[in-house]
């Protein structure tokens, strides 16, 4: 449980969960407002159905755009995580090269120092490998979420467009 919270904080999943809950609340409020508007609308049924068809199509496009934007953000976050891992690897390699270049004239003392530095570098590399594994897991979790978001968005858009087309056809038949 704690590990999932840490991964969620690292990948931004906790923030996305809060944003998802807020988006659902906004959508439910919009649907409730639309229903109330229909009940108290002074327009005829045909006009109201035509308006509903237009709003449904606009809503479907808005959902599609929002899902594309969310997928782009997820891809960007994965790219940034990759760049951080790469930067740390390059930095560690440079530090190791500098350390190896510092071997001086006193070979016995330098060998002892190098042993200590090598042990320290091994601990650091082991720590970095553990961080790399967590980053890899976080990146894979982000990719899974992106695929799920795209699938859910595509399903939602298809459903909304299908409903909008049915409403438009009904409105056209009654007009």
N, C-alpha and C positions, 0 to 999 in steps of 0.2 A: 504494500500500500504506500509506504513512504517512498519507495523507489519510483512508483508511478507518478507521485506528486512531484518528485524532483525532475523526472523526465518531462512531465507536463509543464513545469516552470521553464525548463530549458528549451523545449520546442514551441512554447507559446500555447499549448493545448488548453491550459487553464483559462487563459484570456479568450481563446476562441469559444470555449464552452459558455463563458459569460456573454460573449457577443451573440452566440447562437440563441441563448435564452432571451436576450433582449429583442433579437430579430423575430422570434416566434411571438413574443408579446406584441410587437408592432403589427405583425401580420394578423393576429387575432383581433386586435383593436380595429384594424382596417376592415376586416370582414364584418365585424359587428357594426361598424359605422355604415358600411355599405348596405347591410340588411335594414338598419334603421332608416336609412335614406330611401330605400325602396318602399318601405311601409308608409312613409309620410310624403312621398313624392307627388307633386301636383301634375306630372306628365301622364300621358296615356300609356297603355301597356306596350304598344309597339315602339314608342319613343324610348321608353325605359329599357326595353330589351335591346334596342340598338345601342343605347349608351352602355349597357352591361357588356355587350360584345366588344365595343371599342376598349373599355376599361380592362376587360379580360386579356385582350391581346397585348395592351400596354403592360399589364402586370406580368404576363408571361415573358415579355422581352426584358423587363426589369429583373426578374428572377434569373434569367439566362445571363444577363450582364453581371449580376452580383456573383453568380457561381463562377464565371470566368475570372472575375477579379479575385475571388477567394483562392482559386487554383493558382493564379499567378503569385499571390502572396506566399502561398505554401512553397511554391517552387523557389521563390527568392530566398526564403528562410533556409531551405536545404542548401542552396548555393552558398549562402553566407557561412553556414556551418562547415561546408567543405573547405572554403577558403581559410577559415580559422585553423582547421586541422592541418592544412598544407603549410600555413605560415609557421605554426608551432614546429612542424617537422623540419622545415628549412632552418629555423632559428636554432633548434637543437643541433642540427648537423654543423652549422657554422660554429657554435660554441665548442663542439667536440674537436673540430679542426683547429681552432685557436688553442685549445688546451694541448693538443698534440704538438703544436709548433713552439711551445714554451719550454721544451727540453733544453736545459742549460749544460754548463761545463761539469758540474758536480753530479756525475752519473748515479752514484749510490743514493744521494739525497733525492735526485730527480726521479729515480725509479720508484722510491717510496712514495713521493708526492703523486706520481702518475697512477700508482696503484689505488691510492685514496680517491683520486679524481675519477678513475675508471669505475670504481665501485659506486661513487656518487652518480656518475652518468648512467650507470646501469639501473640504479634506483629511479632516476629521473625518466629514463626511457621506459621502464616498467610502468611508472605512473602515467606516462603519455600513452602507452599502449592501452591501459585501462580506460583512459579518457577517450581514445580513438574508438574503442569498442562501444562505449556509451554514445558517442557521437554517431557512429554507424547505426546503432539501434534507433536513435532519435530520428535520423534521416529516413530510415526505413518506415518508422511510424508515421512520419510526415508524408511519405509517398503513399502509404496505405490510406491515410486520411484524404489525401488529394484525390485518389482514385474513387474512394467512397463518395466524396463531395461531388465529383464530376458525375458519377452514376446517379446519385440522388437528384442532382440538379437537372440532369437530362430527363429523368423520369418525371420530375415535377413539371418541367417545361412542356414535355409531351402531353401530360395530362391536362395542363392548363390550356394549351393550344387546342387540344381535342375538344374540351368543354367550350372554349370560345367559338370554335367552328360550329358546334351544335347549336349554341345560342344564336349565332349569326344566321344559320340556316333557318331556325325556328322563326327568327324575327323577319327574315326575308319572306317566308311562307305566309306569315300573318299580315305582312304589309301589302 
